Each structure stands twice: as C-alpha cells, then as structure tokens.
C-alpha cells in the first residue's frame, strides 16, 4: 500500500451509475474506493501507452521498409524522368 503522504487530491465528476458500481464493487471485495480507482487508472494509462508504443514501433519498422522500396524504384523513377525529358 502506498503512503498517504505521497498523494494529491483530484476531483472528478462521474456518472451516478458508475459511482454506485464502484461503491458496490468495493463493498463486495472489501477494497478502498481510492485504491481501486488509482489502480484502474494506472492500468488504463499503461495500456494506452503500450498501444502508442506499438504504433510508434510499427512506424519505425515501416520506415526501413519504405526506404528500401523507394531505393528499389529509384532507378525506375529516374528512367521515367529521363523519358519525359526526351519527349519534351
């Protein structure tokens, strides 16, 4: 359990139904509402960050593949430009 001295208060407004669900859940499982919400937010944020990291890694991997594709078609593009200049 975390020390209470290291906590800061944040006021949020929740739907009545969600508040009741939280209260019931905490009562059934003998949990502190603040701890439940804090744990849920930590998990939510970690999951979101993981998704963002996956997208970033995907773009980084694609950058290398896109660079290879561009290099492979560079000769074709140069030939096309040369042909266009001859026709003009």
ABEGO torsion letter per residue (X at the ends): XBBAAABBBBBBBBBAAAAAAAAAAAAAAGBBAAAAAAAAAAAAAAAAAAAAAAAAAAAAAAAAAAAAAAAAAAAAAAAAAAAAAAAX
